[in-house]
Amino acid sequence: MKVVDIYRAIADSTRRTILDELCEQNDQTLFEICARLTNNHGLGLSRQAVSQHLETLESAGLVKSRKEGRFKFHQIDSTPLDEITARWPADASRSSPDASRTTKRASTETEEQS
Amino acid sequence: MKINWTSIFVTDQQKALDFYTDKLGFVLKHDIDMGGPRWLTVVSSEEPDGVEIVLEPNSHPAVVPFTEALVADGIPMNQFAVDDVEAEYERLSSLGVTFTQEPTTMGPITTAVLDDTVGNLIQLVHQDEGAQG
């Protein structure tokens, strides 16, 4: 399976809604996810379409699935999203635009280029 | 034309009868020896003259892959109406019944999905008070 990056995975509103619903209730079957999309969001997608969205989310590491006996359950794993705050930390925007910030930013850019 | 019977494929007829009567609370209606498989039906205790569920052996080779695929994705083939899904969930859980979906309110309905132990998932449904159609 092609590995999908997190930005592409969360660029789609249906996939963000799936993550919302998995936050609400973890460990859902495909059936429950479909029912929630239909009943809570008016998204009447086919099971196949939802299945493909789940594959994309799994490929990005944002959803994990687990076989338990004869059933398959899906869970959210938001760990890959840490990359976003690590890359654009909140304290960078909070600190005042003084000389130290400029220096810090300049050094980060240098690191990325190397 | 009337709907008098509907079938559920089961992996084991005796185990199915035990589950549908002892756990779900349906009552035995017909148990006819057919020289191997039985013609076995249950009805709701609330509607003894209502629709009968035929607990049908799953012996046809197409049935097992079909039911297993549905179960893996959590899809219930049959639904039963109850007064209160939450109360049934508590009652059945205490009897050791496994749920693949806990009671969940979605719009005007509340549903839960349980494992009938003989190859199928069953959805319990009630419509919330005051909800329209």
gemmi code that builds the backbone of each chain (N, CA, C; Angstrom):
import gemmi

chains = {
    "A": [
        ("MET", (0.838, -1.202, 0.000), (0.000, 0.000, 0.000), (0.879, 1.260, 0.000)),
        ("LYS", (0.452, 2.237, -0.757), (1.192, 3.485, -0.834), (1.065, 4.215, 0.504)),
        ("VAL", (2.183, 4.728, 0.985), (2.131, 5.444, 2.259), (1.663, 6.882, 2.004)),
        ("VAL", (0.634, 7.263, 2.737), (0.039, 8.591, 2.551), (0.539, 9.500, 3.662)),
        ("ASP", (0.916, 10.734, 3.322), (1.363, 11.615, 4.401), (0.155, 12.192, 5.140)),
        ("ILE", (0.399, 12.653, 6.362), (-0.703, 13.084, 7.223), (-1.450, 14.286, 6.640)),
        ("TYR", (-0.732, 15.121, 5.892), (-1.380, 16.322, 5.360), (-2.435, 15.947, 4.337)),
        ("ARG", (-2.104, 14.979, 3.491), (-3.098, 14.520, 2.513), (-4.237, 13.799, 3.229)),
        ("ALA", (-3.870, 13.036, 4.256), (-4.893, 12.249, 4.964), (-5.949, 13.148, 5.612)),
        ("ILE", (-5.510, 14.267, 6.196), (-6.482, 15.126, 6.890), (-6.985, 16.284, 6.020)),
        ("ALA", (-6.584, 16.273, 4.753), (-7.056, 17.330, 3.852), (-8.522, 17.126, 3.463)),
        ("ASP", (-9.024, 15.916, 3.655), (-10.381, 15.584, 3.236), (-11.342, 15.689, 4.421)),
        ("SER", (-12.466, 16.402, 4.210), (-13.366, 16.659, 5.347), (-14.033, 15.383, 5.862)),
        ("THR", (-14.315, 14.439, 4.970), (-14.917, 13.175, 5.431), (-13.944, 12.435, 6.346)),
        ("ARG", (-12.666, 12.457, 5.975), (-11.682, 11.750, 6.817), (-11.526, 12.452, 8.161)),
        ("ARG", (-11.628, 13.779, 8.160), (-11.565, 14.491, 9.454), (-12.790, 14.128, 10.301)),
        ("THR", (-13.945, 13.972, 9.645), (-15.155, 13.584, 10.380), (-15.016, 12.175, 10.955)),
        ("ILE", (-14.415, 11.281, 10.195), (-14.183, 9.914, 10.713), (-13.321, 9.986, 11.970)),
        ("LEU", (-12.272, 10.825, 11.925), (-11.405, 10.974, 13.113), (-12.199, 11.574, 14.284)),
        ("ASP", (-13.079, 12.552, 13.985), (-13.936, 13.132, 15.042), (-14.764, 12.036, 15.718)),
        ("GLU", (-15.367, 11.190, 14.901), (-16.245, 10.140, 15.436), (-15.454, 9.087, 16.211)),
        ("LEU", (-14.213, 8.826, 15.775), (-13.385, 7.867, 16.518), (-12.894, 8.462, 17.842)),
        ("CYS", (-12.809, 9.797, 17.889), (-12.479, 10.460, 19.157), (-13.653, 10.333, 20.122)),
        ("GLU", (-14.840, 10.459, 19.567), (-16.074, 10.348, 20.356), (-16.199, 8.955, 20.959)),
        ("GLN", (-15.917, 7.946, 20.137), (-16.025, 6.549, 20.583), (-14.948, 5.749, 19.853)),
        ("ASN", (-13.975, 5.287, 20.600), (-12.911, 4.501, 19.968), (-13.404, 3.081, 19.736)),
        ("ASP", (-12.643, 2.303, 18.974), (-13.005, 0.898, 18.729), (-14.340, 0.753, 18.030)),
        ("GLN", (-14.395, 1.181, 16.781), (-15.642, 1.039, 16.024), (-15.462, 0.094, 14.846)),
        ("THR", (-16.538, -0.636, 14.563), (-16.546, -1.456, 13.353), (-16.809, -0.539, 12.158)),
        ("LEU", (-16.566, -1.089, 10.967), (-16.875, -0.332, 9.746), (-18.360, 0.055, 9.741)),
        ("PHE", (-19.203, -0.857, 10.168), (-20.650, -0.606, 10.198), (-20.988, 0.606, 11.062)),
        ("GLU", (-20.369, 0.669, 12.256), (-20.681, 1.786, 13.157), (-20.188, 3.112, 12.578)),
        ("ILE", (-19.005, 3.106, 11.985), (-18.474, 4.336, 11.385), (-19.425, 4.820, 10.280)),
        ("CYS", (-19.873, 3.897, 9.435), (-20.807, 4.252, 8.353), (-22.104, 4.821, 8.928)),
        ("ALA", (-22.614, 4.161, 9.969), (-23.880, 4.602, 10.572), (-23.735, 6.000, 11.160)),
        ("ARG", (-22.580, 6.264, 11.807), (-22.358, 7.583, 12.405), (-22.243, 8.666, 11.335)),
        ("LEU", (-21.557, 8.349, 10.230), (-21.416, 9.339, 9.158), (-22.783, 9.669, 8.567)),
        ("THR", (-23.611, 8.640, 8.409), (-24.943, 8.843, 7.833), (-25.847, 9.610, 8.793)),
        ("ASN", (-25.925, 9.112, 10.030), (-26.916, 9.656, 10.959), (-26.488, 10.951, 11.630)),
        ("ASN", (-25.194, 11.103, 11.881), (-24.746, 12.307, 12.589), (-24.308, 13.420, 11.649)),
        ("HIS", (-23.994, 13.057, 10.404), (-23.435, 14.070, 9.500), (-24.117, 14.119, 8.138)),
        ("GLY", (-25.121, 13.257, 7.944), (-25.816, 13.235, 6.655), (-24.927, 12.842, 5.494)),
        ("LEU", (-23.850, 12.094, 5.807), (-22.935, 11.656, 4.743), (-23.303, 10.236, 4.329)),
        ("GLY", (-24.103, 10.114, 3.298), (-24.547, 8.795, 2.857), (-23.559, 8.138, 1.910)),
        ("LEU", (-22.372, 7.838, 2.441), (-21.329, 7.229, 1.596), (-21.511, 5.716, 1.551)),
        ("SER", (-21.025, 5.108, 0.489), (-21.058, 3.648, 0.422), (-20.028, 3.096, 1.406)),
        ("ARG", (-20.251, 1.851, 1.824), (-19.283, 1.225, 2.741), (-17.916, 1.137, 2.084)),
        ("GLN", (-17.929, 0.919, 0.770), (-16.661, 0.822, 0.048), (-15.900, 2.146, 0.118)),
        ("ALA", (-16.623, 3.249, -0.031), (-15.977, 4.564, 0.031), (-15.405, 4.814, 1.425)),
        ("VAL", (-16.165, 4.459, 2.441), (-15.689, 4.648, 3.822), (-14.471, 3.771, 4.066)),
        ("SER", (-14.536, 2.567, 3.548), (-13.421, 1.625, 3.675), (-12.142, 2.215, 3.068)),
        ("GLN", (-12.294, 2.872, 1.919), (-11.126, 3.487, 1.267), (-10.583, 4.657, 2.083)),
        ("HIS", (-11.489, 5.450, 2.655), (-11.040, 6.540, 3.527), (-10.263, 5.975, 4.723)),
        ("LEU", (-10.754, 4.863, 5.265), (-10.071, 4.248, 6.408), (-8.692, 3.735, 6.004)),
        ("GLU", (-8.589, 3.200, 4.794), (-7.289, 2.726, 4.316), (-6.296, 3.879, 4.219)),
        ("THR", (-6.786, 5.014, 3.720), (-5.924, 6.192, 3.616), (-5.455, 6.641, 5.001)),
        ("LEU", (-6.397, 6.679, 5.946), (-6.054, 7.088, 7.317), (-5.089, 6.080, 7.963)),
        ("GLU", (-5.296, 4.799, 7.677), (-4.399, 3.775, 8.212), (-3.004, 3.914, 7.625)),
        ("SER", (-2.974, 4.226, 6.329), (-1.692, 4.375, 5.654), (-0.882, 5.537, 6.233)),
        ("ALA", (-1.593, 6.571, 6.683), (-0.927, 7.727, 7.294), (-0.648, 7.490, 8.782)),
        ("GLY", (-1.066, 6.348, 9.277), (-0.825, 6.007, 10.688), (-1.794, 6.661, 11.652)),
        ("LEU", (-2.857, 7.285, 11.113), (-3.800, 8.002, 11.985), (-4.915, 7.094, 12.506)),
        ("VAL", (-5.090, 5.955, 11.847), (-6.079, 4.974, 12.309), (-5.389, 3.616, 12.371)),
        ("LYS", (-5.686, 2.904, 13.439), (-5.179, 1.539, 13.566), (-6.393, 0.614, 13.607)),
        ("SER", (-6.219, -0.597, 13.085), (-7.319, -1.547, 13.205), (-6.830, -2.786, 13.928)),
        ("ARG", (-7.776, -3.408, 14.579), (-7.440, -4.540, 15.440), (-8.488, -5.623, 15.210)),
        ("LYS", (-7.998, -6.829, 14.983), (-8.895, -7.985, 14.844), (-9.135, -8.550, 16.228)),
        ("GLU", (-10.391, -8.668, 16.601), (-10.694, -9.295, 17.883), (-11.697, -10.405, 17.599)),
        ("GLY", (-11.199, -11.628, 17.641), (-12.053, -12.748, 17.247), (-12.461, -12.580, 15.800)),
        ("ARG", (-13.753, -12.563, 15.544), (-14.233, -12.456, 14.165), (-14.488, -11.014, 13.760)),
        ("PHE", (-14.233, -10.067, 14.686), (-14.577, -8.669, 14.422), (-13.335, -7.820, 14.203)),
        ("LYS", (-13.516, -6.751, 13.417), (-12.419, -5.814, 13.181), (-12.839, -4.447, 13.714)),
        ("PHE", (-12.017, -3.889, 14.595), (-12.319, -2.592, 15.208), (-11.264, -1.562, 14.800)),
        ("HIS", (-11.706, -0.308, 14.686), (-10.798, 0.784, 14.299), (-10.597, 1.751, 15.460)),
        ("GLN", (-9.350, 2.213, 15.594), (-9.033, 3.199, 16.632), (-8.296, 4.384, 16.005)),
        ("ILE", (-8.453, 5.536, 16.622), (-7.670, 6.698, 16.202), (-6.306, 6.642, 16.877)),
        ("ASP", (-5.265, 7.067, 16.146), (-3.945, 7.247, 16.747), (-3.435, 8.595, 16.249)),
        ("SER", (-3.508, 9.596, 17.120), (-3.147, 10.945, 16.675), (-1.650, 11.226, 16.808)),
        ("THR", (-0.871, 10.218, 17.211), (0.578, 10.422, 17.393), (1.261, 11.067, 16.172)),
        ("PRO", (0.932, 10.619, 14.945), (1.615, 11.239, 13.796), (1.385, 12.748, 13.689)),
        ("LEU", (0.302, 13.256, 14.319), (0.036, 14.700, 14.244), (1.020, 15.512, 15.086)),
        ("ASP", (1.754, 14.829, 15.980), (2.787, 15.523, 16.759), (3.792, 16.215, 15.838)),
        ("GLU", (3.961, 15.621, 14.668), (4.890, 16.191, 13.685), (4.548, 17.654, 13.379)),
        ("ILE", (3.239, 17.951, 13.385), (2.800, 19.302, 13.035), (3.242, 20.315, 14.092)),
        ("THR", (2.989, 19.992, 15.370), (3.378, 20.942, 16.428), (4.884, 20.958, 16.647)),
        ("ALA", (5.531, 19.840, 16.316), (6.995, 19.837, 16.434), (7.613, 20.740, 15.361)),
        ("ARG", (6.964, 20.730, 14.199), (7.488, 21.509, 13.077), (7.170, 22.995, 13.225)),
        ("TRP", (5.931, 23.262, 13.717), (5.516, 24.656, 13.914), (5.100, 24.837, 15.370)),
        ("PRO", (6.054, 24.862, 16.294), (5.694, 24.902, 17.719), (4.948, 26.182, 18.084)),
        ("ALA", (4.032, 26.039, 19.068), (3.212, 27.172, 19.487), (4.069, 28.283, 20.070)),
        ("ASP", (5.145, 27.940, 20.795), (5.942, 28.988, 21.447), (6.641, 29.886, 20.434)),
        ("ALA", (6.800, 29.411, 19.213), (7.445, 30.237, 18.189), (6.590, 31.460, 17.869)),
        ("SER", (5.261, 31.263, 17.889), (4.385, 32.387, 17.560), (4.092, 33.256, 18.781)),
        ("ARG", (4.227, 32.651, 19.992), (3.912, 33.398, 21.207), (5.018, 34.390, 21.579)),
        ("SER", (6.259, 34.009, 21.320), (7.362, 34.893, 21.714), (7.353, 36.166, 20.863)),
        ("SER", (7.820, 37.242, 21.464), (7.778, 38.518, 20.759), (8.799, 38.536, 19.622)),
        ("PRO", (8.474, 39.287, 18.584), (9.389, 39.293, 17.436), (10.664, 40.090, 17.715)),
        ("ASP", (11.526, 39.524, 18.510), (12.785, 40.217, 18.818), (13.951, 39.497, 18.125)),
        ("ALA", (15.108, 39.917, 18.442), (16.300, 39.402, 17.776), (16.490, 37.895, 18.008)),
        ("SER", (16.180, 37.440, 19.269), (16.441, 36.034, 19.584), (15.618, 35.107, 18.683)),
        ("ARG", (14.370, 35.543, 18.386), (13.509, 34.709, 17.558), (14.060, 34.592, 16.140)),
        ("THR", (14.490, 35.710, 15.650), (15.045, 35.720, 14.303), (16.243, 34.786, 14.221)),
        ("THR", (17.050, 34.831, 15.258), (18.232, 33.975, 15.286), (17.830, 32.509, 15.281)),
        ("LYS", (16.835, 32.202, 16.162), (16.388, 30.816, 16.301), (15.844, 30.294, 14.961)),
        ("ARG", (15.034, 31.151, 14.338), (14.415, 30.745, 13.093), (15.462, 30.503, 12.007)),
        ("ALA", (16.406, 31.379, 11.985), (17.467, 31.268, 10.987), (18.226, 29.945, 11.167)),
        ("SER", (18.476, 29.593, 12.436), (19.231, 28.374, 12.666), (18.412, 27.121, 12.285)),
        ("THR", (17.094, 27.203, 12.508), (16.239, 26.058, 12.135), (16.263, 25.847, 10.631)),
        ("GLU", (16.151, 26.940, 9.912), (16.161, 26.850, 8.450), (17.457, 26.212, 7.964)),
        ("THR", (18.534, 26.586, 8.631), (19.830, 26.045, 8.237), (19.849, 24.522, 8.451)),
        ("GLU", (19.271, 24.110, 9.579), (19.230, 22.673, 9.875), (18.459, 21.917, 8.806)),
        ("GLU", (17.325, 22.509, 8.403), (16.494, 21.806, 7.432), (17.175, 21.664, 6.096)),
        ("GLN", (17.976, 22.667, 5.770), (18.627, 22.619, 4.464), (19.756, 21.597, 4.445)),
        ("SER", (20.389, 21.407, 5.620), (21.560, 20.519, 5.639), (21.167, 19.050, 5.479)),
    ],
    "B": [
        ("MET", (-50.736, -11.604, 0.561), (-49.426, -12.136, 0.939), (-48.998, -11.549, 2.289)),
        ("LYS", (-48.513, -12.419, 3.169), (-48.086, -11.970, 4.497), (-46.662, -12.418, 4.769)),
        ("ILE", (-46.009, -11.707, 5.643), (-44.669, -12.142, 6.061), (-44.838, -12.921, 7.362)),
        ("ASN", (-44.742, -14.221, 7.282), (-44.910, -15.058, 8.480), (-43.591, -15.567, 9.040)),
        ("TRP", (-42.599, -15.752, 8.146), (-41.315, -16.302, 8.583), (-40.181, -15.497, 7.975)),
        ("THR", (-39.088, -15.450, 8.709), (-37.846, -14.920, 8.153), (-36.737, -15.797, 8.703)),
        ("SER", (-35.676, -15.977, 7.923), (-34.644, -16.939, 8.319), (-33.365, -16.280, 8.785)),
        ("ILE", (-32.729, -16.922, 9.737), (-31.380, -16.534, 10.132), (-30.525, -17.797, 10.011)),
        ("PHE", (-29.420, -17.688, 9.274), (-28.508, -18.831, 9.162), (-27.700, -18.955, 10.447)),
        ("VAL", (-27.648, -20.151, 10.996), (-26.929, -20.343, 12.256), (-25.925, -21.485, 12.141)),
        ("THR", (-24.823, -21.344, 12.886), (-23.765, -22.355, 12.815), (-24.165, -23.636, 13.562)),
        ("ASP", (-25.095, -23.515, 14.519), (-25.481, -24.661, 15.342), (-26.908, -24.413, 15.826)),
        ("GLN", (-27.831, -25.277, 15.445), (-29.244, -25.008, 15.759), (-29.549, -25.037, 17.255)),
        ("GLN", (-28.972, -25.997, 17.979), (-29.276, -26.085, 19.410), (-28.716, -24.872, 20.153)),
        ("LYS", (-27.469, -24.507, 19.794), (-26.834, -23.349, 20.427), (-27.642, -22.079, 20.115)),
        ("ALA", (-28.145, -22.020, 18.876), (-28.954, -20.873, 18.459), (-30.244, -20.807, 19.271)),
        ("LEU", (-30.898, -21.956, 19.422), (-32.148, -21.984, 20.189), (-31.892, -21.514, 21.625)),
        ("ASP", (-30.805, -22.003, 22.211), (-30.468, -21.599, 23.587), (-30.275, -20.086, 23.665)),
        ("PHE", (-29.527, -19.538, 22.709), (-29.246, -18.097, 22.753), (-30.506, -17.265, 22.533)),
        ("TYR", (-31.269, -17.628, 21.518), (-32.441, -16.814, 21.168), (-33.542, -16.905, 22.231)),
        ("THR", (-33.581, -18.017, 22.995), (-34.591, -18.135, 24.055), (-34.018, -17.671, 25.403)),
        ("ASP", (-32.898, -18.283, 25.842), (-32.372, -17.981, 27.184), (-31.856, -16.550, 27.308)),
        ("LYS", (-31.190, -16.052, 26.264), (-30.593, -14.715, 26.367), (-31.563, -13.647, 25.846)),
        ("LEU", (-31.971, -13.793, 24.580), (-32.809, -12.742, 23.989), (-34.238, -12.767, 24.531)),
        ("GLY", (-34.701, -13.960, 24.944), (-36.042, -14.033, 25.545), (-37.156, -14.393, 24.577)),
        ("PHE", (-36.799, -14.860, 23.370), (-37.833, -15.345, 22.451), (-38.331, -16.703, 22.941)),
        ("VAL", (-39.434, -17.169, 22.363), (-39.952, -18.483, 22.774), (-40.017, -19.429, 21.572)),
        ("LEU", (-39.807, -20.706, 21.883), (-39.842, -21.738, 20.845), (-41.256, -21.844, 20.274)),
        ("LYS", (-41.357, -21.884, 18.945), (-42.674, -22.037, 18.321), (-42.783, -23.408, 17.650)),
        ("HIS", (-41.831, -23.742, 16.796), (-41.841, -25.035, 16.123), (-40.483, -25.705, 16.236)),
        ("ASP", (-40.499, -26.988, 16.487), (-39.266, -27.771, 16.494), (-39.606, -29.108, 15.860)),
        ("ILE", (-39.428, -29.202, 14.557), (-39.849, -30.384, 13.809), (-38.620, -31.126, 13.280)),
        ("ASP", (-38.551, -32.390, 13.632), (-37.424, -33.218, 13.190), (-37.554, -33.488, 11.694)),
        ("MET", (-36.548, -33.093, 10.944), (-36.577, -33.303, 9.492), (-35.592, -34.413, 9.119)),
        ("GLY", (-35.228, -35.218, 10.105), (-34.272, -36.288, 9.844), (-32.866, -35.763, 9.676)),
        ("GLY", (-32.444, -34.917, 10.592), (-31.113, -34.286, 10.552), (-31.280, -32.871, 11.036)),
        ("PRO", (-31.297, -31.915, 10.114), (-31.611, -30.547, 10.532), (-33.065, -30.462, 10.999)),
        ("ARG", (-33.336, -29.532, 11.925), (-34.708, -29.376, 12.436), (-35.350, -28.153, 11.783)),
        ("TRP", (-36.663, -28.182, 11.682), (-37.364, -26.953, 11.290), (-37.686, -26.261, 12.594)),
        ("LEU", (-36.863, -25.283, 12.896), (-36.819, -24.713, 14.229), (-37.170, -23.224, 14.150)),
        ("THR", (-38.227, -22.832, 14.856), (-38.600, -21.417, 14.796), (-38.846, -20.859, 16.205)),
        ("VAL", (-38.598, -19.554, 16.332), (-38.891, -18.857, 17.593), (-39.729, -17.618, 17.279)),
        ("VAL", (-40.456, -17.159, 18.291), (-41.249, -15.933, 18.153), (-40.976, -15.036, 19.354)),
        ("SER", (-41.348, -13.779, 19.222), (-41.242, -12.857, 20.343), (-42.304, -13.212, 21.378)),
        ("SER", (-41.919, -13.169, 22.662), (-42.908, -13.452, 23.721), (-43.977, -12.359, 23.751)),
        ("GLU", (-43.635, -11.194, 23.204), (-44.612, -10.092, 23.166), (-45.611, -10.261, 22.025)),
        ("GLU", (-45.237, -11.093, 21.038), (-46.104, -11.322, 19.873), (-46.071, -12.806, 19.495)),
        ("PRO", (-46.699, -13.662, 20.333), (-46.618, -15.107, 20.074), (-47.213, -15.535, 18.731)),
        ("ASP", (-48.078, -14.708, 18.173), (-48.632, -15.038, 16.856), (-47.985, -14.210, 15.750)),
        ("GLY", (-46.886, -13.559, 16.096), (-46.207, -12.702, 15.125), (-45.249, -13.481, 14.237)),
        ("VAL", (-44.384, -12.737, 13.569), (-43.419, -13.332, 12.635), (-42.519, -14.334, 13.372)),
        ("GLU", (-42.319, -15.493, 12.743), (-41.413, -16.490, 13.310), (-40.038, -16.357, 12.661)),
        ("ILE", (-39.012, -16.515, 13.477), (-37.657, -16.572, 12.939), (-37.288, -18.035, 12.784)),
        ("VAL", (-36.917, -18.417, 11.564), (-36.470, -19.779, 11.307), (-34.971, -19.827, 11.550)),
        ("LEU", (-34.552, -20.663, 12.471), (-33.119, -20.822, 12.741), (-32.597, -21.914, 11.798)),
        ("GLU", (-32.052, -21.438, 10.702), (-31.740, -22.277, 9.541), (-30.280, -22.727, 9.593)),
        ("PRO", (-30.003, -24.025, 9.363), (-28.598, -24.464, 9.354), (-27.819, -23.747, 8.242)),
        ("ASN", (-26.554, -23.439, 8.505), (-25.755, -22.692, 7.519), (-24.961, -23.637, 6.626)),
        ("SER", (-25.550, -24.779, 6.293), (-24.796, -25.839, 5.615), (-24.427, -25.528, 4.161)),
        ("HIS", (-25.119, -24.596, 3.516), (-24.742, -24.278, 2.128), (-23.372, -23.594, 2.120)),
        ("PRO", (-22.462, -24.027, 1.219), (-21.096, -23.488, 1.250), (-20.989, -21.973, 1.053)),
        ("ALA", (-21.994, -21.367, 0.451), (-21.915, -19.917, 0.225), (-22.193, -19.122, 1.499)),
        ("VAL", (-22.842, -19.751, 2.459), (-23.318, -19.003, 3.624), (-22.175, -18.546, 4.533)),
        ("VAL", (-21.219, -19.444, 4.780), (-20.171, -19.120, 5.748), (-19.320, -17.913, 5.322)),
        ("PRO", (-18.779, -17.914, 4.087), (-18.010, -16.712, 3.697), (-18.842, -15.434, 3.711)),
        ("PHE", (-20.103, -15.556, 3.356), (-21.005, -14.407, 3.344), (-21.193, -13.851, 4.764)),
        ("THR", (-21.563, -14.717, 5.694), (-21.833, -14.227, 7.049), (-20.547, -13.760, 7.737)),
        ("GLU", (-19.437, -14.482, 7.473), (-18.179, -14.078, 8.125), (-17.720, -12.703, 7.666)),
        ("ALA", (-17.922, -12.408, 6.365), (-17.514, -11.102, 5.836), (-18.352, -9.980, 6.454)),
        ("LEU", (-19.638, -10.236, 6.631), (-20.506, -9.223, 7.246), (-20.102, -8.979, 8.701)),
        ("VAL", (-19.864, -10.077, 9.407), (-19.518, -9.982, 10.827), (-18.189, -9.225, 11.011)),
        ("ALA", (-17.215, -9.494, 10.143), (-15.907, -8.825, 10.265), (-16.056, -7.311, 10.176)),
        ("ASP", (-16.988, -6.855, 9.338), (-17.205, -5.417, 9.185), (-18.264, -4.881, 10.150)),
        ("GLY", (-18.741, -5.759, 11.028), (-19.683, -5.309, 12.066), (-21.103, -5.099, 11.581)),
        ("ILE", (-21.452, -5.719, 10.448), (-22.766, -5.458, 9.841), (-23.824, -6.440, 10.349)),
        ("PRO", (-24.866, -5.932, 11.012), (-25.948, -6.805, 11.468), (-26.942, -7.044, 10.343)),
        ("MET", (-27.275, -8.321, 10.086), (-28.240, -8.649, 9.031), (-29.666, -8.496, 9.545)),
        ("ASN", (-29.824, -8.570, 10.866), (-31.174, -8.518, 11.430), (-31.255, -7.486, 12.548)),
        ("GLN", (-32.445, -6.933, 12.687), (-32.653, -5.907, 13.705), (-33.901, -6.236, 14.507)),
        ("PHE", (-33.814, -6.037, 15.802), (-34.985, -6.233, 16.664), (-35.304, -4.932, 17.372)),
        ("ALA", (-36.606, -4.660, 17.486), (-37.055, -3.436, 18.160), (-37.183, -3.709, 19.653)),
        ("VAL", (-36.646, -2.817, 20.458), (-36.775, -2.924, 21.916), (-37.298, -1.591, 22.461)),
        ("ASP", (-37.765, -1.607, 23.718), (-38.269, -0.364, 24.307), (-37.116, 0.565, 24.671)),
        ("ASP", (-36.012, -0.043, 25.135), (-34.905, 0.763, 25.644), (-33.586, 0.023, 25.394)),
        ("VAL", (-32.839, 0.503, 24.433), (-31.592, -0.160, 24.039), (-30.610, -0.224, 25.211)),
        ("GLU", (-30.529, 0.885, 25.958), (-29.602, 0.957, 27.101), (-29.930, -0.132, 28.133)),
        ("ALA", (-31.216, -0.287, 28.450), (-31.640, -1.288, 29.433), (-31.355, -2.706, 28.935)),
        ("GLU", (-31.598, -2.951, 27.638), (-31.311, -4.274, 27.073), (-29.817, -4.545, 27.070)),
        ("TYR", (-29.051, -3.498, 26.793), (-27.592, -3.648, 26.801), (-27.117, -4.080, 28.196)),
        ("GLU", (-27.662, -3.437, 29.232), (-27.281, -3.784, 30.610), (-27.710, -5.220, 30.938)),
        ("ARG", (-28.943, -5.543, 30.592), (-29.480, -6.871, 30.897), (-28.676, -7.965, 30.182)),
        ("LEU", (-28.453, -7.780, 28.864), (-27.775, -8.813, 28.083), (-26.292, -8.911, 28.433)),
        ("SER", (-25.658, -7.763, 28.719), (-24.243, -7.796, 29.119), (-24.076, -8.615, 30.393)),
        ("SER", (-25.030, -8.453, 31.313), (-24.930, -9.197, 32.574), (-25.135, -10.696, 32.351)),
        ("LEU", (-25.741, -11.054, 31.216), (-25.896, -12.475, 30.865), (-24.719, -12.988, 30.032)),
        ("GLY", (-23.713, -12.124, 29.861), (-22.507, -12.546, 29.140), (-22.555, -12.336, 27.640)),
        ("VAL", (-23.537, -11.586, 27.143), (-23.629, -11.329, 25.709), (-22.585, -10.284, 25.297)),
        ("THR", (-21.927, -10.529, 24.155), (-20.907, -9.615, 23.647), (-21.520, -8.609, 22.680)),
        ("PHE", (-21.177, -7.345, 22.861), (-21.627, -6.294, 21.948), (-20.454, -5.792, 21.117)),
        ("THR", (-20.661, -5.611, 19.815), (-19.623, -4.998, 18.983), (-19.855, -3.496, 18.876)),
        ("GLN", (-21.036, -3.056, 19.278), (-21.300, -1.612, 19.345), (-22.162, -1.347, 20.576)),
        ("GLU", (-21.642, -0.535, 21.458), (-22.392, -0.166, 22.653), (-23.546, 0.759, 22.258)),
        ("PRO", (-24.514, 0.946, 23.150), (-25.647, 1.817, 22.794), (-25.163, 3.197, 22.318)),
        ("THR", (-25.641, 3.580, 21.163), (-25.222, 4.836, 20.553), (-26.448, 5.536, 19.998)),
        ("THR", (-26.594, 6.797, 20.360), (-27.716, 7.572, 19.828), (-27.245, 8.300, 18.584)),
        ("MET", (-27.965, 8.079, 17.493), (-27.633, 8.744, 16.235), (-28.912, 9.362, 15.714)),
        ("GLY", (-28.980, 10.666, 15.794), (-30.214, 11.315, 15.362), (-31.374, 10.801, 16.195)),
        ("PRO", (-32.457, 10.364, 15.552), (-33.666, 9.986, 16.293), (-33.647, 8.556, 16.851)),
        ("ILE", (-32.599, 7.786, 16.546), (-32.606, 6.393, 16.993), (-31.411, 6.081, 17.885)),
        ("THR", (-31.614, 5.081, 18.737), (-30.518, 4.544, 19.518), (-30.347, 3.086, 19.120)),
        ("THR", (-29.100, 2.698, 18.883), (-28.839, 1.330, 18.432), (-27.693, 0.728, 19.223)),
        ("ALA", (-27.637, -0.595, 19.228), (-26.493, -1.335, 19.741), (-26.418, -2.604, 18.911)),
        ("VAL", (-25.223, -3.189, 18.817), (-25.061, -4.388, 17.992), (-24.448, -5.495, 18.839)),
        ("LEU", (-25.065, -6.679, 18.782), (-24.576, -7.797, 19.592), (-24.265, -9.019, 18.727)),
        ("ASP", (-23.453, -9.898, 19.304), (-23.046, -11.144, 18.659), (-23.997, -12.250, 19.114)),
        ("ASP", (-24.658, -12.925, 18.168), (-25.624, -13.970, 18.562), (-24.955, -15.322, 18.828)),
        ("THR", (-23.652, -15.376, 18.770), (-22.799, -16.555, 19.042), (-22.952, -17.687, 18.022)),
        ("VAL", (-23.859, -17.533, 17.065), (-24.026, -18.580, 16.057), (-23.836, -18.014, 14.645)),
        ("GLY", (-22.941, -16.990, 14.566), (-22.512, -16.528, 13.255), (-23.078, -15.213, 12.766)),
        ("ASN", (-23.863, -14.520, 13.607), (-24.501, -13.281, 13.124), (-24.403, -12.151, 14.129)),
        ("LEU", (-24.514, -10.957, 13.597), (-24.679, -9.784, 14.460), (-26.141, -9.336, 14.378)),
        ("ILE", (-26.639, -8.858, 15.517), (-28.027, -8.410, 15.621), (-28.018, -6.966, 16.104)),
        ("GLN", (-28.796, -6.128, 15.455), (-28.900, -4.742, 15.920), (-30.184, -4.559, 16.742)),
        ("LEU", (-30.027, -3.952, 17.910), (-31.197, -3.573, 18.716), (-31.459, -2.095, 18.464)),
        ("VAL", (-32.731, -1.748, 18.326), (-33.084, -0.381, 17.952), (-34.259, 0.118, 18.778)),
        ("HIS", (-34.181, 1.338, 19.232), (-35.400, 2.023, 19.654), (-35.373, 3.446, 19.117)),
        ("GLN", (-36.588, 3.953, 18.918), (-36.696, 5.327, 18.441), (-36.894, 6.219, 19.659)),
        ("ASP", (-36.128, 7.291, 19.706), (-36.207, 8.146, 20.882), (-37.557, 8.827, 20.982)),
        ("GLU", (-38.012, 8.997, 22.241), (-39.317, 9.608, 22.477), (-39.392, 10.991, 21.851)),
        ("GLY", (-40.515, 11.225, 21.202), (-40.715, 12.542, 20.606), (-40.117, 12.662, 19.211)),
        ("ALA", (-39.322, 11.618, 18.820), (-38.712, 11.690, 17.494), (-39.766, 11.412, 16.437)),
        ("GLN", (-39.674, 12.076, 15.344), (-40.617, 11.897, 14.238), (-40.045, 10.918, 13.238)),
        ("GLY", (-40.910, 9.991, 12.796), (-40.594, 9.026, 11.734), (-39.179, 8.676, 11.690)),
    ],
}
model = gemmi.Model(1)
for chain_id, residues in chains.items():
    chain = gemmi.Chain(chain_id)
    for i, (resn, *xyz) in enumerate(residues, 1):
        res = gemmi.Residue()
        res.name, res.seqid = resn, gemmi.SeqId(i, " ")
        for name, pos in zip(("N", "CA", "C"), xyz):
            atom = gemmi.Atom()
            atom.name, atom.element = name, gemmi.Element(name[0])
            atom.pos, atom.b_iso = gemmi.Position(*pos), 0.0
            res.add_atom(atom)
        chain.add_residue(res)
    model.add_chain(chain)
structure = gemmi.Structure()
structure.add_model(model)
structure.setup_entities()
